Amino acid sequence: MLKRISSENAIRYSRQILLSGFDLEKQEILLNSSVLQIGVGGLGCAAAQYLVAAGVGHITLVDDDKVDESNLQRQILHTEASVGLNKCESAKQALTALNSDAKIDIIQQRLSDDKLSEQVKAHDIVIDCSDNIETRNQLNRICIKQQKPLVSGAAIRMEGQLSSFLPSANNPCYECLSTMFTEQSLTCVEAGVMSPVVGIVGAMQALECIKILTDFGKPLTNKLMMFDGKSMEWQTYTIPKSTTCSACSAL
């Protein structure tokens, strides 16, 4: 049964409902939407809090990692008291305090292809806040198979990137994007990252997710947006669809 916005929630989300083109109906779409988020680190903490604050009704968090003291510099849903807890459990506590109406499910383990496919199928959209290429490629393959939109973000050093992928015969996928780069992917442990950079990219992922769910504005389909924190510049590139892509060329 579809959930309806109560008078109290109408007040809570009034600043969004007042936006031109974003009305009560779109807010109710968010209330009835489900998001599968992989990763509750720097990107995931920022993305999840804005999704829940904006009124997304159901979010499932997936992460097998525990909070470490070195995470606190950028993973803002976790506190000093969270050190040692699973990141999903820590994030759920903070998100429930932010919006008690949101349904927040947690999965505290890495998922096999079959288990992940079940989760992707059960949600409206997937947001990739992971930090490794294997998980990103796994998500990409399964989102294509299940025909579910995927919002992908990454951040390292003073740089960030953002893309949205809507599976279709004409659109590229994450693997098409990854073929544009030949350098080996580094992690934050190896290269470092500035705290606000992950917040900027994670918040942008949440915005893309909301836009796609509610058909509001123009998503970054077929585009790669890159952020340079040193110069405070954004650049946007077109992602070509690879005719030899092992993930999407058969669409």
Phi and psi restraints in degrees (value plus and minus 20) as a CYANA .aco file:
   2 LEU   PHI     -87.9   -47.9
   2 LEU   PSI     117.8   157.8
   3 LYS   PHI    -103.8   -63.8
   3 LYS   PSI     124.5   164.5
   4 ARG   PHI    -132.3   -92.3
   4 ARG   PSI     130.0   170.0
   5 ILE   PHI     -93.0   -53.0
   5 ILE   PSI     104.7   144.7
   6 SER   PHI     -99.2   -59.2
   6 SER   PSI     147.9   187.9
   7 SER   PHI     -83.2   -43.2
   7 SER   PSI     -54.2   -14.2
   8 GLU   PHI     -86.9   -46.9
   8 GLU   PSI     -62.5   -22.5
   9 ASN   PHI     -89.9   -49.9
   9 ASN   PSI     -50.6   -10.6
  10 ALA   PHI     -81.8   -41.8
  10 ALA   PSI     -56.0   -16.0
  11 ILE   PHI     -90.9   -50.9
  11 ILE   PSI     -63.1   -23.1
  12 ARG   PHI     -78.9   -38.9
  12 ARG   PSI     -61.7   -21.7
  13 TYR   PHI    -121.7   -81.7
  13 TYR   PSI      -0.9    39.1
  14 SER   PHI     -81.0   -41.0
  14 SER   PSI     -53.0   -13.0
  15 ARG   PHI     -89.2   -49.2
  15 ARG   PSI     -47.9    -7.9
  16 GLN   PHI     -98.8   -58.8
  16 GLN   PSI     -62.9   -22.9
  17 ILE   PHI     -82.7   -42.7
  17 ILE   PSI     -48.0    -8.0
  18 LEU   PHI     -93.2   -53.2
  18 LEU   PSI     -36.6     3.4
  19 LEU   PHI     -82.8   -42.8
  19 LEU   PSI     120.3   160.3
  20 SER   PHI     -82.5   -42.5
  20 SER   PSI     101.1   141.1
  21 GLY   PHI      69.9   109.9
  21 GLY   PSI     -27.6    12.4
  22 PHE   PHI    -139.0   -99.0
  22 PHE   PSI      80.3   120.3
  23 ASP   PHI    -131.1   -91.1
  23 ASP   PSI    -189.4  -149.4
  24 LEU   PHI     -80.1   -40.1
  24 LEU   PSI     -55.8   -15.8
  25 GLU   PHI     -82.8   -42.8
  25 GLU   PSI     -61.8   -21.8
  26 LYS   PHI     -89.9   -49.9
  26 LYS   PSI     -54.6   -14.6
  27 GLN   PHI     -84.3   -44.3
  27 GLN   PSI     -56.5   -16.5
  28 GLU   PHI     -89.5   -49.5
  28 GLU   PSI     -50.2   -10.2
  29 ILE   PHI     -81.3   -41.3
  29 ILE   PSI     -65.0   -25.0
  30 LEU   PHI     -80.1   -40.1
  30 LEU   PSI     -64.2   -24.2
  31 LEU   PHI     -78.9   -38.9
  31 LEU   PSI     -52.1   -12.1
  32 ASN   PHI    -119.9   -79.9
  32 ASN   PSI     -10.1    29.9
  33 SER   PHI    -113.9   -73.9
  33 SER   PSI     135.0   175.0
  34 SER   PHI    -146.8  -106.8
  34 SER   PSI     114.1   154.1
  35 VAL   PHI    -141.7  -101.7
  35 VAL   PSI     111.2   151.2
  36 LEU   PHI    -121.0   -81.0
  36 LEU   PSI      97.0   137.0
  37 GLN   PHI    -134.0   -94.0
  37 GLN   PSI     103.2   143.2
  38 ILE   PHI    -120.5   -80.5
  38 ILE   PSI      93.2   133.2
  39 GLY   PHI      84.5   124.5
  39 GLY   PSI     109.4   149.4
  40 VAL   PHI    -148.1  -108.1
  40 VAL   PSI      25.4    65.4
  41 GLY   PHI    -115.0   -75.0
  41 GLY   PSI    -160.8  -120.8
  42 GLY   PHI     -80.9   -40.9
  42 GLY   PSI     -70.6   -30.6
  43 LEU   PHI     -84.9   -44.9
  43 LEU   PSI     -65.9   -25.9
  44 GLY   PHI     -85.6   -45.6
  44 GLY   PSI     -57.0   -17.0
  45 CYS   PHI     -82.4   -42.4
  45 CYS   PSI     -64.2   -24.2
  46 ALA   PHI     -88.0   -48.0
  46 ALA   PSI     -65.3   -25.3
  47 ALA   PHI     -83.5   -43.5
  47 ALA   PSI     -67.5   -27.5
  48 ALA   PHI     -83.1   -43.1
  48 ALA   PSI     -61.6   -21.6
  49 GLN   PHI     -87.1   -47.1
  49 GLN   PSI     -54.9   -14.9
  50 TYR   PHI     -95.5   -55.5
  50 TYR   PSI     -54.1   -14.1
  51 LEU   PHI     -84.1   -44.1
  51 LEU   PSI     -66.5   -26.5
  52 VAL   PHI     -88.0   -48.0
  52 VAL   PSI     -62.0   -22.0
  53 ALA   PHI     -84.4   -44.4
  53 ALA   PSI     -54.3   -14.3
  54 ALA   PHI     -95.9   -55.9
  54 ALA   PSI     -32.3     7.7
  55 GLY   PHI      88.1   128.1
  55 GLY   PSI      -6.0    34.0
  56 VAL   PHI     -82.2   -42.2
  56 VAL   PSI     108.3   148.3
  57 GLY   PHI     -95.3   -55.3
  57 GLY   PSI     -48.6    -8.6
  58 HIS   PHI    -165.2  -125.2
  58 HIS   PSI     106.1   146.1
  59 ILE   PHI    -153.6  -113.6
  59 ILE   PSI     114.4   154.4
  60 THR   PHI    -131.3   -91.3
  60 THR   PSI     103.6   143.6
  61 LEU   PHI    -121.8   -81.8
  61 LEU   PSI     114.0   154.0
  62 VAL   PHI    -145.3  -105.3
  62 VAL   PSI     100.4   140.4
  63 ASP   PHI    -187.9  -147.9
  63 ASP   PSI     113.7   153.7
  64 ASP   PHI    -120.1   -80.1
  64 ASP   PSI     -18.6    21.4
  65 ASP   PHI    -108.5   -68.5
  65 ASP   PSI     138.6   178.6
  66 LYS   PHI    -127.1   -87.1
  66 LYS   PSI     134.0   174.0
  67 VAL   PHI     -89.4   -49.4
  67 VAL   PSI     109.3   149.3
  68 ASP   PHI    -135.8   -95.8
  68 ASP   PSI     134.7   174.7
  69 GLU   PHI     -77.0   -37.0
  69 GLU   PSI     -53.9   -13.9
  70 SER   PHI     -89.6   -49.6
  70 SER   PSI     -35.0     5.0
  71 ASN   PHI     -95.9   -55.9
  71 ASN   PSI     -44.7    -4.7
  72 LEU   PHI     -86.3   -46.3
  72 LEU   PSI     -38.6     1.4
  73 GLN   PHI     -83.9   -43.9
  73 GLN   PSI     -45.1    -5.1
  74 ARG   PHI    -161.6  -121.6
  74 ARG   PSI     -37.3     2.7
  75 GLN   PHI    -116.7   -76.7
  75 GLN   PSI      66.6   106.6
  76 ILE   PHI     -99.1   -59.1
  76 ILE   PSI     -25.8    14.2
  77 LEU   PHI    -101.4   -61.4
  77 LEU   PSI     -36.8     3.2
  78 HIS   PHI    -116.6   -76.6
  78 HIS   PSI     125.6   165.6
  79 THR   PHI    -140.6  -100.6
  79 THR   PSI     157.5   197.5
  80 GLU   PHI     -79.4   -39.4
  80 GLU   PSI     -53.2   -13.2
  81 ALA   PHI     -92.8   -52.8
  81 ALA   PSI     -33.0     7.0
  82 SER   PHI    -106.9   -66.9
  82 SER   PSI     -32.4     7.6
  83 VAL   PHI     -76.1   -36.1
  83 VAL   PSI     106.4   146.4
  84 GLY   PHI      78.9   118.9
  84 GLY   PSI     -39.3     0.7
  85 LEU   PHI     -99.7   -59.7
  85 LEU   PSI     134.2   174.2
  86 ASN   PHI     -82.1   -42.1
  86 ASN   PSI     120.9   160.9
  87 LYS   PHI     -82.4   -42.4
  87 LYS   PSI     -54.3   -14.3
  88 CYS   PHI     -84.1   -44.1
  88 CYS   PSI     -63.8   -23.8
  89 GLU   PHI     -86.1   -46.1
  89 GLU   PSI     -62.7   -22.7
  90 SER   PHI     -82.1   -42.1
  90 SER   PSI     -64.8   -24.8
  91 ALA   PHI     -85.8   -45.8
  91 ALA   PSI     -59.2   -19.2
  92 LYS   PHI     -80.9   -40.9
  92 LYS   PSI     -61.0   -21.0
  93 GLN   PHI     -79.2   -39.2
  93 GLN   PSI     -65.8   -25.8
  94 ALA   PHI     -88.9   -48.9
  94 ALA   PSI     -60.7   -20.7
  95 LEU   PHI     -90.7   -50.7
  95 LEU   PSI     -55.7   -15.7
  96 THR   PHI     -85.2   -45.2
  96 THR   PSI     -57.3   -17.3
  97 ALA   PHI     -87.0   -47.0
  97 ALA   PSI     -49.9    -9.9
  98 LEU   PHI     -95.6   -55.6
  98 LEU   PSI     -61.7   -21.7
  99 ASN   PHI    -170.3  -130.3
  99 ASN   PSI      77.1   117.1
 100 SER   PHI     -90.0   -50.0
 100 SER   PSI     -34.1     5.9
 101 ASP   PHI     -99.4   -59.4
 101 ASP   PSI     -38.5     1.5
 102 ALA   PHI     -95.2   -55.2
 102 ALA   PSI     118.8   158.8
 103 LYS   PHI    -108.9   -68.9
 103 LYS   PSI      99.5   139.5
 104 ILE   PHI    -141.3  -101.3
 104 ILE   PSI      91.0   131.0
 105 ASP   PHI    -120.7   -80.7
 105 ASP   PSI     131.1   171.1
 106 ILE   PHI    -151.7  -111.7
 106 ILE   PSI     123.8   163.8
 107 ILE   PHI    -147.6  -107.6
 107 ILE   PSI      92.5   132.5
 108 GLN   PHI    -118.1   -78.1
 108 GLN   PSI      24.8    64.8
 109 GLN   PHI    -178.9  -138.9
 109 GLN   PSI     138.3   178.3
 110 ARG   PHI     -92.6   -52.6
 110 ARG   PSI     126.4   166.4
 111 LEU   PHI    -129.1   -89.1
 111 LEU   PSI     120.2   160.2
 112 SER   PHI     -88.9   -48.9
 112 SER   PSI     149.2   189.2
 113 ASP   PHI     -76.1   -36.1
 113 ASP   PSI     -63.3   -23.3
 114 ASP   PHI     -86.6   -46.6
 114 ASP   PSI     -65.1   -25.1
 115 LYS   PHI     -87.5   -47.5
 115 LYS   PSI     -60.7   -20.7
 116 LEU   PHI     -86.6   -46.6
 116 LEU   PSI     -58.0   -18.0
 117 SER   PHI     -81.3   -41.3
 117 SER   PSI     -58.7   -18.7
 118 GLU   PHI     -82.6   -42.6
 118 GLU   PSI     -61.7   -21.7
 119 GLN   PHI     -89.2   -49.2
 119 GLN   PSI     -62.8   -22.8
 120 VAL   PHI     -80.3   -40.3
 120 VAL   PSI     -64.4   -24.4
 121 LYS   PHI     -80.9   -40.9
 121 LYS   PSI     -52.6   -12.6
 122 ALA   PHI    -104.1   -64.1
 122 ALA   PSI     -24.7    15.3
 123 HIS   PHI    -140.1  -100.1
 123 HIS   PSI     141.7   181.7
 124 ASP   PHI    -101.2   -61.2
 124 ASP   PSI     -50.2   -10.2
 125 ILE   PHI    -175.2  -135.2
 125 ILE   PSI     134.5   174.5
 126 VAL   PHI    -140.3  -100.3
 126 VAL   PSI     115.6   155.6
 127 ILE   PHI    -139.2   -99.2
 127 ILE   PSI     101.2   141.2
 128 ASP   PHI    -115.0   -75.0
 128 ASP   PSI      85.4   125.4
 129 CYS   PHI    -135.5   -95.5
 129 CYS   PSI       7.2    47.2
 130 SER   PHI     -98.6   -58.6
 130 SER   PSI     155.5   195.5
 131 ASP   PHI    -149.1  -109.1
 131 ASP   PSI       4.2    44.2
 132 ASN   PHI    -165.7  -125.7
 132 ASN   PSI     127.4   167.4
 133 ILE   PHI     -88.0   -48.0
 133 ILE   PSI     -49.9    -9.9
 134 GLU   PHI     -85.0   -45.0
 134 GLU   PSI     -65.1   -25.1
 135 THR   PHI     -86.1   -46.1
 135 THR   PSI     -60.1   -20.1
 136 ARG   PHI     -82.3   -42.3
 136 ARG   PSI     -63.7   -23.7
 137 ASN   PHI     -87.5   -47.5
 137 ASN   PSI     -57.4   -17.4
 138 GLN   PHI     -82.0   -42.0
 138 GLN   PSI     -67.6   -27.6
 139 LEU   PHI     -80.3   -40.3
 139 LEU   PSI     -63.3   -23.3
 140 ASN   PHI     -78.8   -38.8
 140 ASN   PSI     -69.0   -29.0
 141 ARG   PHI     -79.3   -39.3
 141 ARG   PSI     -65.5   -25.5
 142 ILE   PHI     -92.5   -52.5
 142 ILE   PSI     -57.1   -17.1
 143 CYS   PHI     -84.2   -44.2
 143 CYS   PSI     -56.9   -16.9
 144 ILE   PHI     -84.0   -44.0
 144 ILE   PSI     -66.6   -26.6
 145 LYS   PHI     -81.2   -41.2
 145 LYS   PSI     -60.7   -20.7
 146 GLN   PHI    -110.0   -70.0
 146 GLN   PSI     -23.1    16.9
 147 GLN   PHI      37.1    77.1
 147 GLN   PSI      28.4    68.4
 148 LYS   PHI    -136.0   -96.0
 148 LYS   PSI     120.0   160.0
 149 PRO   PHI     -85.5   -45.5
 149 PRO   PSI     126.8   166.8
 150 LEU   PHI    -149.9  -109.9
 150 LEU   PSI     106.8   146.8
 151 VAL   PHI    -128.3   -88.3
 151 VAL   PSI     100.5   140.5
 152 SER   PHI    -136.5   -96.5
 152 SER   PSI     115.3   155.3
 153 GLY   PHI    -157.0  -117.0
 153 GLY   PSI     138.0   178.0
 154 ALA   PHI    -173.5  -133.5
 154 ALA   PSI     130.6   170.6
 155 ALA   PHI    -170.1  -130.1
 155 ALA   PSI     118.9   158.9
 156 ILE   PHI    -178.2  -138.2
 156 ILE   PSI     128.8   168.8
 157 ARG   PHI      32.5    72.5
 157 ARG   PSI    -136.2   -96.2
 158 MET   PHI    -135.6   -95.6
 158 MET   PSI       3.8    43.8
 159 GLU   PHI    -145.5  -105.5
 159 GLU   PSI     129.1   169.1
 160 GLY   PHI    -163.0  -123.0
 160 GLY   PSI     140.8   180.8
 161 GLN   PHI    -166.2  -126.2
 161 GLN   PSI     135.1   175.1
 162 LEU   PHI    -168.1  -128.1
 162 LEU   PSI     117.1   157.1
 163 SER   PHI    -169.6  -129.6
 163 SER   PSI     135.1   175.1
 164 SER   PHI    -144.5  -104.5
 164 SER   PSI     117.1   157.1
 165 PHE   PHI    -144.1  -104.1
 165 PHE   PSI     101.0   141.0
 166 LEU   PHI    -133.4   -93.4
 166 LEU   PSI      86.7   126.7
 167 PRO   PHI     -78.4   -38.4
 167 PRO   PSI     104.4   144.4
 168 SER   PHI    -184.2  -144.2
 168 SER   PSI     149.6   189.6
 169 ALA   PHI     -84.5   -44.5
 169 ALA   PSI     -44.2    -4.2
 170 ASN   PHI    -119.7   -79.7
 170 ASN   PSI     -31.9     8.1
 171 ASN   PHI    -119.7   -79.7
 171 ASN   PSI     124.6   164.6
 172 PRO   PHI     -94.6   -54.6
 172 PRO   PSI     150.2   190.2
 173 CYS   PHI    -145.4  -105.4
 173 CYS   PSI    -197.3  -157.3
 174 TYR   PHI     -81.8   -41.8
 174 TYR   PSI     -56.1   -16.1
 175 GLU   PHI     -86.6   -46.6
 175 GLU   PSI     -54.2   -14.2
 176 CYS   PHI     -80.8   -40.8
 176 CYS   PSI     -60.2   -20.2
 177 LEU   PHI     -85.6   -45.6
 177 LEU   PSI     -64.1   -24.1
 178 SER   PHI     -84.7   -44.7
 178 SER   PSI     -44.4    -4.4
 179 THR   PHI     -93.3   -53.3
 179 THR   PSI     -32.3     7.7
 180 MET   PHI     -96.4   -56.4
 180 MET   PSI     -34.4     5.6
 181 PHE   PHI    -140.1  -100.1
 181 PHE   PSI     111.3   151.3
 182 THR   PHI    -125.0   -85.0
 182 THR   PSI     -34.0     6.0
 183 GLU   PHI     -92.7   -52.7
 183 GLU   PSI     127.9   167.9
 184 GLN   PHI     -87.3   -47.3
 184 GLN   PSI     116.7   156.7
 185 SER   PHI     -91.0   -51.0
 185 SER   PSI     109.8   149.8
 186 LEU   PHI    -120.7   -80.7
 186 LEU   PSI     141.6   181.6
 187 THR   PHI    -128.2   -88.2
 187 THR   PSI     148.5   188.5
 188 CYS   PHI     -83.7   -43.7
 188 CYS   PSI     -51.6   -11.6
 189 VAL   PHI     -82.1   -42.1
 189 VAL   PSI     -56.2   -16.2
 190 GLU   PHI    -104.7   -64.7
 190 GLU   PSI     -55.8   -15.8
 191 ALA   PHI    -135.1   -95.1
 191 ALA   PSI     -35.3     4.7
 192 GLY   PHI      62.2   102.2
 192 GLY   PSI     145.4   185.4
 193 VAL   PHI    -178.0  -138.0
 193 VAL   PSI     122.5   162.5
 194 MET   PHI    -101.1   -61.1
 194 MET   PSI     112.1   152.1
 195 SER   PHI     -68.8   -28.8
 195 SER   PSI     -75.3   -35.3
 196 PRO   PHI     -86.0   -46.0
 196 PRO   PSI     -39.5     0.5
 197 VAL   PHI     -83.4   -43.4
 197 VAL   PSI     -62.6   -22.6
 198 VAL   PHI     -87.1   -47.1
 198 VAL   PSI     -53.1   -13.1
 199 GLY   PHI     -86.1   -46.1
 199 GLY   PSI     -60.5   -20.5
 200 ILE   PHI     -81.3   -41.3
 200 ILE   PSI     -69.2   -29.2
 201 VAL   PHI     -88.7   -48.7
 201 VAL   PSI     -62.4   -22.4
 202 GLY   PHI     -81.9   -41.9
 202 GLY   PSI     -60.9   -20.9
 203 ALA   PHI     -84.7   -44.7
 203 ALA   PSI     -57.9   -17.9
 204 MET   PHI     -85.3   -45.3
 204 MET   PSI     -57.1   -17.1
 205 GLN   PHI     -82.0   -42.0
 205 GLN   PSI     -62.9   -22.9
 206 ALA   PHI     -81.2   -41.2
 206 ALA   PSI     -63.0   -23.0
 207 LEU   PHI     -81.6   -41.6
 207 LEU   PSI     -65.1   -25.1
 208 GLU   PHI     -80.0   -40.0
 208 GLU   PSI     -61.6   -21.6
 209 CYS   PHI     -81.0   -41.0
 209 CYS   PSI     -66.4   -26.4
 210 ILE   PHI     -83.2   -43.2
 210 ILE   PSI     -62.9   -22.9
 211 LYS   PHI     -80.9   -40.9
 211 LYS   PSI     -63.3   -23.3
 212 ILE   PHI     -88.9   -48.9
 212 ILE   PSI     -63.9   -23.9
 213 LEU   PHI     -81.1   -41.1
 213 LEU   PSI     -58.9   -18.9
 214 THR   PHI    -123.3   -83.3
 214 THR   PSI     -17.7    22.3
 215 ASP   PHI      32.7    72.7
 215 ASP   PSI      31.4    71.4
 216 PHE   PHI    -139.3   -99.3
 216 PHE   PSI      99.3   139.3
 217 GLY   PHI      57.7    97.7
 217 GLY   PSI    -185.6  -145.6
 218 LYS   PHI    -138.2   -98.2
 218 LYS   PSI      95.2   135.2
 219 PRO   PHI     -94.5   -54.5
 219 PRO   PSI     151.1   191.1
 220 LEU   PHI    -104.9   -64.9
 220 LEU   PSI      14.0    54.0
 221 THR   PHI     -78.4   -38.4
 221 THR   PSI     112.0   152.0
 222 ASN   PHI      48.5    88.5
 222 ASN   PSI      -7.7    32.3
 223 LYS   PHI    -144.8  -104.8
 223 LYS   PSI     129.7   169.7
 224 LEU   PHI    -138.2   -98.2
 224 LEU   PSI      99.5   139.5
 225 MET   PHI    -122.8   -82.8
 225 MET   PSI     107.1   147.1
 226 MET   PHI    -139.6   -99.6
 226 MET   PSI     118.4   158.4
 227 PHE   PHI    -136.9   -96.9
 227 PHE   PSI     110.9   150.9
 228 ASP   PHI    -131.5   -91.5
 228 ASP   PSI      86.3   126.3
 229 GLY   PHI     -89.6   -49.6
 229 GLY   PSI     -44.3    -4.3
 230 LYS   PHI     -89.7   -49.7
 230 LYS   PSI     -62.9   -22.9
 231 SER   PHI    -118.2   -78.2
 231 SER   PSI     -27.3    12.7
 232 MET   PHI      37.0    77.0
 232 MET   PSI      24.7    64.7
 233 GLU   PHI    -138.4   -98.4
 233 GLU   PSI     123.0   163.0
 234 TRP   PHI    -130.4   -90.4
 234 TRP   PSI     119.6   159.6
 235 GLN   PHI    -151.6  -111.6
 235 GLN   PSI     124.6   164.6
 236 THR   PHI    -144.1  -104.1
 236 THR   PSI     113.3   153.3
 237 TYR   PHI    -144.8  -104.8
 237 TYR   PSI     130.3   170.3
 238 THR   PHI    -102.2   -62.2
 238 THR   PSI     113.6   153.6
 239 ILE   PHI    -114.4   -74.4
 239 ILE   PSI      96.7   136.7
 240 PRO   PHI     -95.7   -55.7
 240 PRO   PSI     124.2   164.2
 241 LYS   PHI     -98.8   -58.8
 241 LYS   PSI     105.6   145.6
 242 SER   PHI    -103.6   -63.6
 242 SER   PSI     105.7   145.7
 243 THR   PHI     -93.0   -53.0
 243 THR   PSI     -32.8     7.2
 244 THR   PHI    -130.3   -90.3
 244 THR   PSI      -9.2    30.8
 245 CYS   PHI     -82.1   -42.1
 245 CYS   PSI     107.3   147.3
 246 SER   PHI     -90.5   -50.5
 246 SER   PSI     -39.1     0.9
 247 ALA   PHI    -111.2   -71.2
 247 ALA   PSI     -60.3   -20.3
 248 CYS   PHI    -145.4  -105.4
 248 CYS   PSI     -23.3    16.7
 249 SER   PHI     -85.9   -45.9
 249 SER   PSI     -41.1    -1.1
 250 ALA   PHI    -103.2   -63.2
 250 ALA   PSI     -27.1    12.9
